[in-house]
Amino acid sequence: MLQLLGRLHILVLHLPIGFLVLAFLMELAARRSHQALRPAVGFSLFWGMVSAVVAAGLGYLLSLDGSYDAELLDWHKWLGIATAVLSVVLYFLYKKSEGQTANLPVFALMMAALAGTGHYGGSLTHGSDFLLGGETAAVAAPLALAFTDETPVFEGLVLPVLKDKCGNCHNPNKRKGKLVVLTKEDLLKGGENGPVISVEKPETSTLLKTIHLPLADDEHMPPKGKKQLTEPEKQLLDWWLKSGAPFDKTVAAAAMPAALRSALAASAPANASLLDGLQLKPVSDDELKKLRSEGMQVFPLAAGSPFLQALFSGKKDLTAEQLKKLKPVADNIVELNLASSSVDDAMLAALKDLPHLNRLYLAQTAITDKGLTHLDGLQFLEYLNLYQTKVTDAGLAQLQALPKLRSLYLWQTGVTADGLAKFASQKPGILLDNGIKNDSIFGAVELRAPVIKASKELFNDTVQVTLEAGFAKVNIHYTTDGKEPDSTSALYKGPFTISASGEVKAVSNLAGWTTSPVAAKTFVKVRHKPTAVTLAEPPNERYKADGEKSLIDFQRGGDSFRSGKWLGWEGQNCVATLDLGKVTDISKVTAGCFEDTGGWIFFPKGMRVFTSTDGKSFKKVKEATYPIAKTTTRPGSKIFMENFASTQARYVKVEVLSALKNPSWHPNKGEPCWVFVDEILVE
């Protein structure tokens, strides 16, 4: 219902534009010679105010959909709210003046907010060049592409991607370019420019060409400002087309490469369910009514859903024959509740007829280790509750064969702490609930890395650092000299202060758990304020921040390369020469860089440092190399720090060396890549 209301925003949003603009024009006219228009100003202001408030409310509901570019959405949302608030203020100021005049400064401010709202709203729906133009973020939103060997490649993987990223413009109701992409027949037919896929020569397919074009290219699909394909989704379409576009094969039959399987699995949201990629034919209401008339409590999970739940909890007279009655709808049953029923080990043999069973409740039943053998082959089973059963460590070991099991509840069973720890070590990522006996809920057996927090990464005097584990009783050990921390390193007991440049590293550990990955953050003490900086080559026009001075303003670029604080070079190195104003001792250089491999941005492959006292004759004092990402990485920033022997210098030339081209594993291998830099500091 909220989503439906939110979509009404599209209908209502034009009303405040019309009323408020009309009120503004009439107010200007009334201030000159058309006094007769004065009463109409109040009428337009009132309905402009009402419609602006309604539009803002509906717009907020629509924003919860989550399918819009976050940065554009924030600007549109807050400017829209500002417009609504200012319209209310303006109307009551007008009423206070008894309809004699409207407050012109507030009116002008509201019109500016209205214009900004319209610009960002247009950019959200029509692309980033709409109205005022300019580069915008490309949303790469992953789908929950959960799948098994039996998932149809086209129906279960390719089609959901096409629907999500292309379906808004290429559907039976819109047909942009006379193209629809929602069926096999539509794809083979193509649009006004002919077929978009070629089975005979897949590399010539328009579909492949357009998704791999640079985002700035007018032919790139989806258009910039729209939801973009993730790298794994591009790899999926590449493989599918180059495999002959198999429309009817399963993942196993089409021999999907292991690397692609891993990439798709890693890109899916953590809470994605296997059911998200499952296509089932709904069961008729008549069939369900027939089952219920026979005492079978079978219901859809939700109205209109093809997924069914069968409920037998508390049924003490349950028989094997009753479970066999589920066979006509077995494909659709994804949830089976047998808790506190008379089910026994032998009766669980009926589960082999439920291929898509996703959640199974066996709490407080007579089930033993023997009964768990019947769970073999349940590739969709993600949730299993064995509370107060006679399951032991031996039965737990049998559950290793369940490939997708995520949540297992074992309170008051015969499972020991050692058995639980062993199982967790072999099934990383699973949620194991052993009840209150161990005073914990076991998540991933490997602890999460601590979070390193501080008010700033660049400081003049000192900075206070806080470490958080997000988990009770976890010990955090840390170092401040860049060394790898372990259980012998300093134990974190509270916020600590650092007064020199260095890298803080921390790990979490707890008895019975695997030590977490290392968290690291570099802090830089600012000692020299350069008086000037020159660049060998200017940054790209789209990513120039405030020019070369952005490299020495002591301001980090933030968590997005579109923040307006990063300088970016495409297919070039960043070469900057800093003037310290006087000859002084230096021994360290740092450079802040950004990586977003999906956006063709890589951390540098190296850094070279040269010094000079006169700005003419330079000597190399440091050269370092860094590894280039070997797979898709999460976007983020990092400070690269290089030490060298203390030397006298006034001028420091720093070369931040770009990889120059996308590596061979990248979907757009060989194309020019980017290097992004936000700050270069000298100590």
C-alpha positions as CSV (number, residue, x, y, z in Angstrom):
1,M,0.0,0.0,0.0
2,L,2.8,2.4,0.8
3,Q,4.5,1.7,-2.5
4,L,1.2,2.3,-4.3
5,L,0.8,5.6,-2.5
6,G,4.4,6.5,-3.3
7,R,3.8,6.1,-7.0
8,L,1.1,8.7,-6.8
9,H,4.0,11.2,-6.3
10,I,4.4,11.2,-10.1
11,L,0.8,12.5,-10.5
12,V,0.8,15.0,-7.7
13,L,4.3,16.6,-8.2
14,H,3.2,18.9,-11.1
15,L,0.5,20.6,-9.0
16,P,2.8,22.5,-6.6
17,I,5.0,23.5,-9.6
18,G,2.0,25.0,-11.4
19,F,0.4,26.7,-8.4
20,L,3.6,28.1,-6.9
21,V,5.0,29.4,-10.2
22,L,1.6,30.9,-11.0
23,A,1.5,32.6,-7.6
24,F,5.0,34.0,-8.0
25,L,4.2,35.4,-11.5
26,M,0.9,37.0,-10.2
27,E,2.7,38.5,-7.1
28,L,5.3,40.1,-9.4
29,A,2.5,41.4,-11.7
30,A,0.5,42.7,-8.7
31,R,3.5,44.6,-7.4
32,R,3.6,46.5,-10.7
33,S,0.2,47.4,-12.2
34,H,-2.1,44.4,-12.0
35,Q,-3.5,44.9,-8.5
36,A,-6.6,42.9,-9.5
37,L,-4.5,39.8,-9.4
38,R,-3.7,40.2,-5.7
39,P,-6.6,38.1,-4.3
40,A,-5.6,35.2,-6.6
41,V,-2.1,35.1,-5.1
42,G,-3.5,33.7,-1.9
43,F,-5.6,31.1,-3.7
44,S,-2.6,29.8,-5.6
45,L,-0.3,29.9,-2.5
46,F,-2.8,27.9,-0.5
47,W,-3.2,25.1,-3.1
48,G,0.5,25.2,-3.9
49,M,1.3,24.7,-0.2
50,V,-1.2,21.8,0.2
51,S,0.0,20.1,-3.0
52,A,3.7,20.6,-2.1
53,V,3.2,19.0,1.3
54,V,1.3,16.1,-0.2
55,A,3.9,15.7,-3.0
56,A,6.8,15.7,-0.5
57,G,5.0,13.0,1.7
58,L,4.3,10.8,-1.3
59,G,7.8,11.3,-2.6
60,Y,9.2,10.1,0.7
61,L,7.2,6.9,0.4
62,L,8.4,6.4,-3.2
63,S,12.0,6.9,-2.1
64,L,11.7,3.8,0.1
65,D,11.7,1.7,-3.1
66,G,15.5,1.9,-3.0
67,S,15.9,1.8,-6.8
68,Y,17.2,5.3,-7.3
69,D,20.6,6.9,-7.3
70,A,21.3,7.7,-3.6
71,E,23.1,11.0,-4.1
72,L,20.5,12.4,-6.6
73,L,17.7,11.1,-4.4
74,D,19.0,12.9,-1.3
75,W,19.2,16.2,-3.1
76,H,15.8,15.8,-4.6
77,K,14.2,14.7,-1.3
78,W,15.7,17.5,0.9
79,L,15.0,20.2,-1.7
80,G,11.5,18.9,-2.0
81,I,11.0,19.1,1.7
82,A,12.5,22.5,1.8
83,T,10.1,23.7,-0.9
84,A,7.1,22.3,1.1
85,V,8.3,24.0,4.3
86,L,9.0,27.3,2.6
87,S,5.5,27.2,1.0
88,V,3.9,26.8,4.4
89,V,6.0,29.7,5.8
90,L,5.2,31.9,2.8
91,Y,1.5,31.2,3.0
92,F,1.2,32.1,6.6
93,L,3.3,35.2,6.1
94,Y,0.9,36.2,3.4
95,K,-2.1,35.6,5.6
96,K,-0.4,37.7,8.4
97,S,-0.2,40.6,6.0
98,E,-3.9,40.2,5.4
99,G,-3.4,39.4,1.8
100,Q,-1.6,42.7,1.0
101,T,1.7,41.4,-0.1
102,A,3.8,38.2,-0.1
103,N,7.3,38.1,1.4
104,L,9.5,38.4,-1.7
105,P,12.8,37.0,-0.3
106,V,11.0,33.9,1.0
107,F,9.2,33.6,-2.3
108,A,12.5,33.8,-4.2
109,L,14.1,31.2,-1.9
110,M,11.2,28.9,-2.4
111,M,11.3,29.2,-6.2
112,A,15.1,28.4,-6.1
113,A,14.3,25.3,-4.0
114,L,11.5,24.4,-6.4
115,A,13.9,24.7,-9.4
116,G,16.5,22.5,-7.7
117,T,13.9,19.9,-6.8
118,G,12.8,19.8,-10.4
119,H,16.3,19.5,-11.7
120,Y,17.2,16.5,-9.5
121,G,13.8,14.9,-10.0
122,G,14.3,15.1,-13.7
123,S,17.8,13.7,-13.4
124,L,16.4,10.7,-11.4
125,T,13.8,9.8,-14.0
126,H,15.3,11.1,-17.3
127,G,19.0,10.7,-16.8
128,S,21.8,13.0,-15.6
129,D,21.9,15.4,-18.5
130,F,18.3,16.4,-18.0
131,L,17.6,20.1,-17.5
132,L,21.0,21.5,-16.3
133,G,23.2,18.6,-17.4
134,G,26.3,17.2,-15.7
135,E,27.7,13.9,-14.6
136,T,25.8,11.9,-12.0
137,A,26.3,8.7,-10.2
138,A,25.6,5.4,-11.9
139,V,23.7,3.1,-9.6
140,A,25.0,-0.4,-9.6
141,A,22.4,-2.3,-7.6
142,P,22.9,-6.0,-7.3
143,L,20.0,-8.4,-7.6
144,A,19.5,-11.3,-5.2
145,L,20.6,-13.9,-7.9
146,A,20.4,-17.0,-5.7
147,F,20.5,-20.2,-7.7
148,T,21.3,-23.9,-7.7
149,D,22.4,-26.3,-10.4
150,E,18.8,-26.8,-11.4
151,T,18.0,-23.1,-11.9
152,P,17.1,-22.2,-15.5
153,V,19.8,-19.9,-16.8
154,F,17.5,-17.6,-18.7
155,E,14.4,-17.6,-16.6
156,G,16.2,-17.7,-13.3
157,L,19.2,-15.4,-13.9
158,V,19.3,-13.6,-17.2
159,L,15.7,-12.5,-17.3
160,P,15.6,-11.1,-13.8
161,V,18.7,-8.9,-14.7
162,L,17.1,-7.7,-17.9
163,K,13.8,-6.9,-16.1
164,D,15.6,-5.0,-13.3
165,K,18.0,-3.0,-15.4
166,C,16.3,-2.7,-18.8
167,G,12.6,-3.5,-18.2
168,N,11.5,0.0,-17.2
169,C,12.2,1.3,-20.7
170,H,11.8,-1.8,-22.8
171,N,8.5,-3.4,-21.8
172,P,5.2,-3.9,-23.6
173,N,3.8,-0.6,-22.3
174,K,6.8,1.6,-23.2
175,R,8.8,-0.1,-26.0
176,K,11.6,2.5,-26.2
177,G,13.3,2.0,-29.6
178,K,10.5,-0.5,-30.3
179,L,12.4,-3.0,-28.1
180,V,11.0,-5.3,-25.4
181,V,13.4,-7.5,-23.5
182,L,11.1,-9.6,-21.3
183,T,10.7,-12.8,-23.3
184,K,12.8,-15.0,-25.5
185,E,10.7,-14.0,-28.5
186,D,11.1,-10.3,-27.8
187,L,14.9,-10.6,-27.6
188,L,15.2,-12.5,-30.8
189,K,12.9,-10.0,-32.6
190,G,14.9,-7.0,-31.5
191,G,13.8,-3.3,-32.0
192,E,13.8,-0.6,-34.6
193,N,17.6,-1.1,-35.2
194,G,17.3,-4.9,-35.6
195,P,18.1,-7.8,-33.3
196,V,19.9,-7.0,-30.0
197,I,21.4,-10.5,-29.6
198,S,23.2,-12.6,-32.2
199,V,23.5,-16.3,-31.3
200,E,25.8,-17.0,-34.3
201,K,28.2,-14.1,-33.6
202,P,27.6,-13.2,-29.9
203,E,30.5,-10.7,-29.8
204,T,28.6,-8.5,-32.4
205,S,25.4,-8.4,-30.2
206,T,24.2,-4.9,-29.6
207,L,23.3,-5.9,-26.1
208,L,26.9,-6.7,-25.2
209,K,28.3,-3.6,-27.0
210,T,26.1,-1.1,-25.3
211,I,26.5,-2.5,-21.7
212,H,30.4,-2.3,-22.0
213,L,30.6,1.2,-23.4
214,P,32.0,3.9,-21.1
215,L,29.3,5.4,-18.9
216,A,29.8,8.8,-20.5
217,D,29.1,7.4,-24.0
218,D,25.6,8.4,-25.2
219,E,25.0,4.8,-26.4
220,H,25.8,3.2,-23.1
221,M,23.0,1.1,-21.6
222,P,21.4,1.6,-19.2
223,P,21.7,5.4,-19.6
224,K,23.8,7.2,-17.0
225,G,21.7,8.2,-14.0
226,K,19.8,4.9,-14.2
227,K,20.4,1.7,-12.3
228,Q,23.5,0.1,-13.8
229,L,24.5,-3.5,-14.3
230,T,27.0,-4.8,-11.7
231,E,30.2,-6.4,-12.9
232,P,29.0,-9.9,-12.1
233,E,25.7,-9.2,-14.0
234,K,27.7,-8.0,-17.1
235,Q,29.8,-11.2,-16.8
236,L,26.6,-13.3,-16.7
237,L,25.3,-11.7,-19.9
238,D,28.7,-12.1,-21.6
239,W,28.9,-15.8,-20.7
240,W,25.3,-16.4,-21.6
241,L,25.5,-14.9,-25.1
242,K,29.0,-16.4,-25.8
243,S,27.6,-19.8,-24.8
244,G,25.0,-19.6,-27.6
245,A,22.3,-17.9,-25.5
246,P,20.8,-21.1,-24.0
247,F,17.2,-20.3,-23.3
248,D,16.2,-23.7,-22.0
249,K,19.3,-25.0,-20.1
250,T,19.9,-25.1,-16.4
251,V,23.0,-23.8,-14.7
252,A,24.5,-27.3,-14.6
253,A,23.5,-28.2,-18.2
254,A,25.0,-24.9,-19.5
255,A,28.2,-25.5,-17.5
256,M,28.4,-22.2,-15.8
257,P,32.1,-21.5,-15.0
258,A,33.1,-21.7,-11.3
259,A,34.4,-18.1,-11.4
260,L,31.1,-16.7,-12.5
261,R,29.2,-18.7,-9.9
262,S,31.4,-17.2,-7.2
263,A,31.1,-13.7,-8.6
264,L,27.3,-13.9,-8.7
265,A,27.1,-15.5,-5.2
266,A,29.4,-12.8,-3.8
267,S,27.4,-9.9,-5.3
268,A,24.0,-11.0,-4.0
269,P,22.8,-9.2,-0.8
270,A,23.6,-11.0,2.4
271,N,19.9,-11.6,3.0
272,A,19.1,-12.9,-0.5
273,S,17.2,-16.1,-0.4
274,L,17.3,-19.0,-2.9
275,L,13.6,-18.4,-3.4
276,D,14.4,-15.1,-5.1
277,G,15.6,-16.9,-8.2
278,L,12.9,-19.6,-8.2
279,Q,10.2,-19.5,-10.9
280,L,7.2,-21.7,-9.9
281,K,3.7,-22.0,-11.4
282,P,1.0,-21.0,-8.8
283,V,-1.3,-23.6,-7.3
284,S,-4.9,-23.1,-8.1
285,D,-7.3,-22.0,-5.3
286,D,-9.4,-25.2,-6.0
287,E,-6.4,-27.4,-5.4
288,L,-5.7,-25.6,-2.1
289,K,-9.3,-25.8,-1.0
290,K,-9.3,-29.6,-1.7
291,L,-6.3,-30.1,0.5
292,R,-7.7,-28.1,3.3
293,S,-11.0,-30.1,3.1
294,E,-8.9,-33.1,3.9
295,G,-7.4,-31.5,6.9
296,M,-4.1,-30.3,5.3
297,Q,-3.3,-26.8,6.5
298,V,-1.6,-25.5,3.3
299,F,-1.6,-21.8,2.5
300,P,0.3,-19.4,0.3
301,L,3.1,-17.5,2.0
302,A,1.5,-14.3,0.7
303,A,-1.4,-13.2,-1.4
304,G,-0.6,-14.2,-5.0
305,S,2.6,-16.0,-4.1
306,P,3.3,-19.4,-5.7
307,F,5.2,-20.4,-2.5
308,L,3.2,-22.5,0.0
309,Q,3.6,-23.3,3.7
310,A,2.3,-26.5,5.2
311,L,1.4,-26.3,8.9
312,F,1.3,-29.4,11.2
313,S,2.7,-27.9,14.4
314,G,1.2,-29.5,17.5
315,K,-0.5,-32.3,15.5
316,K,0.0,-35.3,17.7
317,D,-1.8,-37.7,15.4
318,L,0.2,-36.9,12.3
319,T,0.8,-39.9,10.0
320,A,3.1,-40.7,7.1
321,E,0.0,-41.0,4.8
322,Q,-1.0,-37.4,5.6
323,L,2.5,-36.1,4.6
324,K,2.2,-38.0,1.3
325,K,-0.9,-36.0,0.5
326,L,1.4,-33.0,-0.1
327,K,2.8,-34.6,-3.2
328,P,0.5,-32.8,-5.7
329,V,1.8,-29.5,-4.5
330,A,5.2,-30.6,-3.5
331,D,7.1,-28.3,-5.9
332,N,5.5,-25.3,-4.3
333,I,6.0,-26.1,-0.7
334,V,8.9,-24.0,0.7
335,E,8.0,-24.0,4.4
336,L,7.0,-27.1,6.5
337,N,6.2,-26.7,10.2
338,L,6.2,-30.1,12.1
339,A,7.2,-28.6,15.5
340,S,5.7,-30.4,18.5
341,S,4.0,-33.0,16.2
342,S,4.2,-36.8,16.3
343,V,6.6,-36.9,13.4
344,D,9.4,-39.5,13.7
345,D,12.5,-40.4,11.8
346,A,10.8,-42.7,9.3
347,M,8.2,-40.1,8.4
348,L,10.8,-37.7,7.3
349,A,11.3,-39.9,4.2
350,A,8.5,-37.8,2.7
351,L,10.8,-34.8,2.5
352,K,12.4,-36.2,-0.6
353,D,9.3,-35.2,-2.5
354,L,9.7,-31.5,-1.5
355,P,12.6,-30.3,-3.7
356,H,12.2,-26.6,-2.9
357,L,11.8,-26.9,0.9
358,N,13.4,-23.8,2.3
359,R,12.4,-23.7,6.0
360,L,11.9,-26.8,8.2
361,Y,10.6,-26.7,11.8
362,L,11.3,-30.0,13.8
363,A,11.5,-28.5,17.3
364,Q,10.2,-30.6,20.2
365,T,9.8,-33.8,18.2
366,A,11.2,-37.3,18.4
367,I,13.7,-36.8,15.6
368,T,17.1,-38.3,16.1
369,D,20.4,-38.4,14.1
370,K,18.9,-41.2,12.0
371,G,16.1,-39.0,10.7
372,L,18.4,-36.3,9.5
373,T,19.7,-38.6,6.8
374,H,16.4,-37.9,4.9
375,L,17.4,-34.2,4.6
376,D,20.1,-35.1,2.0
377,G,19.4,-33.5,-1.4
378,L,17.4,-30.5,0.0
379,Q,19.4,-28.0,-2.0
380,F,17.0,-25.1,-1.1
381,L,17.0,-25.7,2.7
382,E,18.2,-22.5,4.4
383,Y,16.6,-22.7,7.9
384,L,16.3,-25.7,10.2
385,N,15.0,-25.7,13.8
386,L,16.0,-28.8,15.9
387,Y,15.2,-27.3,19.4
388,Q,14.6,-30.0,22.1
389,T,15.3,-33.0,19.8
390,K,17.7,-35.9,20.4
391,V,20.2,-34.8,17.7
392,T,23.8,-35.2,18.6
393,D,27.2,-34.3,17.2
394,A,26.9,-37.3,14.8
395,G,23.7,-35.9,13.3
396,L,25.1,-32.5,13.1
397,A,27.9,-33.8,10.9
398,Q,25.4,-35.1,8.5
399,L,24.1,-31.6,7.9
400,Q,27.4,-30.7,6.3
401,A,25.8,-32.0,3.1
402,L,23.2,-29.2,3.0
403,P,24.8,-26.7,0.7
404,K,22.7,-23.6,1.4
405,L,21.9,-24.0,5.1
406,R,22.2,-20.6,6.8
407,S,20.4,-20.8,10.1
408,L,20.4,-23.8,12.5
409,Y,18.8,-23.8,16.0
410,L,20.1,-26.4,18.4
411,W,19.1,-25.3,21.9
412,Q,18.6,-28.2,24.3
413,T,19.9,-30.9,22.0
414,G,22.7,-33.4,22.4
415,V,25.1,-31.3,20.4
416,T,28.3,-30.5,22.4
417,A,30.3,-27.3,22.3
418,D,33.1,-29.1,20.6
419,G,30.8,-30.5,18.0
420,L,29.2,-27.0,17.4
421,A,32.6,-25.4,17.0
422,K,33.8,-28.0,14.6
423,F,30.6,-27.7,12.5
424,A,30.9,-23.9,12.5
425,S,34.5,-24.1,11.3
426,Q,33.4,-26.2,8.4
427,K,30.4,-24.1,7.5
428,P,31.6,-20.5,7.7
429,G,28.9,-17.9,7.6
430,I,26.2,-20.0,9.2
431,L,24.1,-18.8,12.1
432,L,24.2,-21.3,14.9
433,D,21.9,-20.7,17.9
434,N,22.8,-22.9,20.8
435,G,20.5,-21.1,23.2
436,I,21.4,-19.5,26.5
437,K,23.8,-22.3,27.6
438,N,26.8,-20.5,26.0
439,D,25.3,-17.1,26.4
440,S,25.9,-16.3,22.7
441,I,24.6,-16.7,19.2
442,F,27.2,-18.1,16.9
443,G,27.3,-16.2,13.6
444,A,30.2,-16.6,11.2
445,V,32.9,-18.6,12.9
446,E,35.3,-15.9,11.8
447,L,34.8,-12.8,13.8
448,R,34.2,-9.5,12.0
449,A,37.1,-7.1,11.8
450,P,36.9,-4.3,14.4
451,V,35.8,-0.8,13.3
452,I,38.4,1.9,13.7
453,K,36.8,5.3,14.4
454,A,38.4,8.8,14.7
455,S,37.2,12.3,14.1
456,K,39.8,12.8,11.4
457,E,42.6,11.0,9.6
458,L,44.7,14.1,9.0
459,F,45.6,15.9,12.3
460,N,47.9,18.7,13.5
461,D,48.5,17.7,17.1
462,T,46.9,14.5,18.3
463,V,43.8,12.4,17.5
464,Q,41.7,10.0,19.6
465,V,41.0,6.6,18.2
466,T,38.1,4.3,19.2
467,L,37.9,0.6,18.3
468,E,34.5,-1.2,18.2
469,A,33.9,-5.0,17.7
470,G,30.1,-4.9,17.8
471,F,30.0,-8.2,19.8
472,A,30.0,-8.8,23.5
473,K,33.1,-10.3,25.3
474,V,35.3,-10.0,22.2
475,N,38.9,-8.9,22.8
476,I,40.5,-6.4,20.5
477,H,44.2,-6.3,20.0
478,Y,45.9,-3.5,18.1
479,T,49.1,-1.9,16.9
480,T,49.9,1.7,16.0
481,D,53.2,1.0,14.1
482,G,51.7,-0.8,11.1
483,K,52.7,-4.2,12.4
484,E,50.3,-7.1,12.1
485,P,48.4,-7.4,15.4
486,D,47.8,-10.7,17.3
487,S,46.8,-11.9,20.7
488,T,50.1,-10.6,22.1
489,S,49.6,-7.1,20.9
490,A,48.1,-4.3,23.0
491,L,44.7,-5.1,24.4
492,Y,42.1,-2.4,23.7
493,K,40.5,-1.1,26.9
494,G,39.2,2.3,25.7
495,P,39.9,5.2,23.4
496,F,43.6,6.0,22.9
497,T,45.5,8.9,21.5
498,I,48.1,8.9,18.7
499,S,50.4,11.8,18.2
500,A,52.5,10.7,15.2
501,S,51.7,9.5,11.7
502,G,51.2,5.7,11.4
503,E,48.8,2.9,10.6
504,V,46.5,1.5,13.3
505,K,45.7,-2.1,12.8
506,A,43.3,-4.2,14.9
507,V,41.9,-7.7,15.2
508,S,39.1,-9.3,17.2
509,N,39.5,-12.7,18.9
510,L,37.5,-14.8,21.2
511,A,38.0,-18.4,22.6
512,G,36.4,-20.9,20.2
513,W,36.3,-18.5,17.3
514,T,38.6,-17.8,14.4
515,T,40.4,-14.5,14.7
516,S,38.9,-11.7,12.6
517,P,40.5,-10.2,9.5
518,V,42.8,-7.2,10.2
519,A,41.2,-3.8,10.1
520,A,43.6,-1.0,9.2
521,K,43.5,2.8,9.0
522,T,46.3,5.3,8.3
523,F,46.5,8.5,10.3
524,V,48.8,11.4,9.1
525,K,50.2,14.2,11.2
526,V,50.4,17.3,9.1
527,R,53.8,18.9,9.6
528,H,54.3,21.0,6.5
529,K,51.9,23.3,4.8
530,P,52.9,23.6,1.1
531,T,52.6,27.1,-0.3
532,A,51.9,26.0,-3.8
533,V,51.4,22.9,-6.0
534,T,51.7,22.4,-9.7
535,L,50.5,19.5,-11.9
536,A,52.3,18.1,-14.9
537,E,48.9,17.2,-16.4
538,P,45.5,18.6,-15.3
539,P,42.9,16.2,-14.0
540,N,39.9,15.2,-16.1
541,E,37.4,18.1,-16.4
542,R,34.7,16.0,-14.7
543,Y,36.8,15.2,-11.6
544,K,38.9,18.3,-10.9
545,A,37.6,19.2,-7.5
546,D,38.9,22.7,-6.7
547,G,41.9,22.2,-8.9
548,E,45.5,21.5,-7.8
549,K,44.9,23.2,-4.4
550,S,42.6,20.3,-3.5
551,L,45.8,18.2,-3.1
552,I,47.0,20.3,-0.2
553,D,43.9,21.5,1.5
554,F,44.0,18.8,4.2
555,Q,40.5,17.6,3.3
556,R,39.9,14.0,2.5
557,G,37.7,13.2,-0.5
558,G,35.2,11.1,1.3
559,D,33.6,7.7,0.5
560,S,32.5,8.5,-3.1
561,F,34.6,9.6,-6.0
562,R,31.7,11.8,-7.0
563,S,31.9,13.9,-3.8
564,G,33.5,16.7,-5.7
565,K,36.7,16.5,-3.6
566,W,38.6,14.0,-5.7
567,L,40.9,14.7,-8.6
568,G,40.8,12.0,-11.3
569,W,43.1,11.2,-14.2
570,E,42.0,8.8,-17.0
571,G,44.8,6.8,-18.6
572,Q,47.4,9.1,-17.0
573,N,49.6,9.3,-13.9
574,C,49.1,12.0,-11.3
575,V,52.3,14.1,-11.1
576,A,52.4,16.9,-8.6
577,T,55.2,19.2,-7.4
578,L,54.8,20.7,-4.0
579,D,56.5,23.9,-2.9
580,L,57.1,23.9,0.9
581,G,58.1,27.5,0.9
582,K,61.6,26.9,2.3
583,V,64.2,24.2,2.5
584,T,63.5,21.8,5.4
585,D,64.0,18.2,6.5
586,I,61.6,15.7,5.1
587,S,61.4,11.9,5.3
588,K,57.8,10.9,4.5
589,V,55.2,11.4,1.8
590,T,51.6,10.2,1.8
591,A,48.9,10.2,-0.9
592,G,45.2,9.5,-0.4
593,C,43.7,7.4,-3.2
594,F,40.4,5.8,-4.1
595,E,39.4,2.5,-5.7
596,D,36.2,1.5,-7.4
597,T,37.0,-1.3,-9.9
598,G,33.4,-1.3,-11.2
599,G,33.9,2.4,-12.2
600,W,37.3,1.6,-13.8
601,I,39.1,3.2,-10.8
602,F,42.1,1.4,-9.4
603,F,44.5,2.1,-6.6
604,P,47.9,3.2,-7.9
605,K,50.4,0.6,-9.0
606,G,53.2,2.6,-7.4
607,M,54.6,5.9,-6.3
608,R,57.9,7.8,-7.0
609,V,59.2,10.7,-4.9
610,F,61.7,13.2,-6.0
611,T,63.2,16.2,-4.0
612,S,64.9,19.4,-4.9
613,T,66.2,22.5,-3.2
614,D,65.9,24.8,-6.2
615,G,62.9,23.4,-8.2
616,K,65.2,22.5,-11.2
617,S,67.4,19.7,-10.2
618,F,65.5,16.7,-8.7
619,K,66.8,13.5,-7.3
620,K,64.7,10.3,-6.7
621,V,64.5,9.4,-3.0
622,K,61.8,6.7,-3.1
623,E,60.2,4.3,-5.5
624,A,57.5,1.9,-4.4
625,T,55.2,-0.6,-6.2
626,Y,51.7,-1.8,-5.1
627,P,49.7,-4.8,-6.2
628,I,46.8,-4.2,-8.6
629,A,43.4,-5.7,-7.7
630,K,42.9,-9.1,-9.1
631,T,39.1,-9.1,-8.8
632,T,36.2,-6.8,-8.2
633,T,36.6,-4.8,-4.9
634,R,34.4,-2.7,-2.8
635,P,34.7,1.0,-3.3
636,G,36.9,2.7,-0.7
637,S,39.8,5.0,0.0
638,K,43.3,4.3,1.3
639,I,46.3,6.4,2.3
640,F,49.6,5.3,0.8
641,M,52.6,6.2,3.0
642,E,56.3,6.0,2.0
643,N,59.3,6.7,4.3
644,F,62.7,7.5,3.1
645,A,66.0,8.8,4.5
646,S,65.8,12.3,5.9
647,T,66.8,14.8,3.2
648,Q,66.8,18.6,2.8
649,A,64.3,19.9,0.2
650,R,61.9,22.7,-0.6
651,Y,60.3,21.1,-3.7
652,V,58.8,17.6,-3.6
653,K,57.6,15.9,-6.8
654,V,55.3,13.0,-6.3
655,E,54.3,10.6,-9.1
656,V,51.2,8.6,-8.3
657,L,51.5,5.9,-10.9
658,S,48.2,4.7,-12.5
659,A,47.7,1.2,-13.8
660,L,46.8,3.1,-17.0
661,K,44.6,0.3,-18.4
662,N,42.0,-2.1,-16.9
663,P,43.6,-5.5,-16.1
664,S,43.0,-8.6,-18.1
665,W,40.3,-10.0,-15.7
666,H,38.2,-6.8,-16.0
667,P,35.1,-7.0,-18.3
668,N,36.5,-3.9,-20.1
669,K,40.1,-5.1,-20.2
670,G,42.6,-2.9,-22.0
671,E,40.4,0.3,-21.7
672,P,41.9,3.3,-20.0
673,C,41.4,3.2,-16.2
674,W,41.4,6.0,-13.6
675,V,43.6,7.0,-10.7
676,F,41.9,9.3,-8.1
677,V,43.9,11.3,-5.6
678,D,42.6,13.6,-2.8
679,E,45.6,14.7,-0.7
680,I,49.4,14.6,-0.9
681,L,51.2,15.4,2.3
682,V,54.9,15.8,3.2
683,E,56.5,15.2,6.6
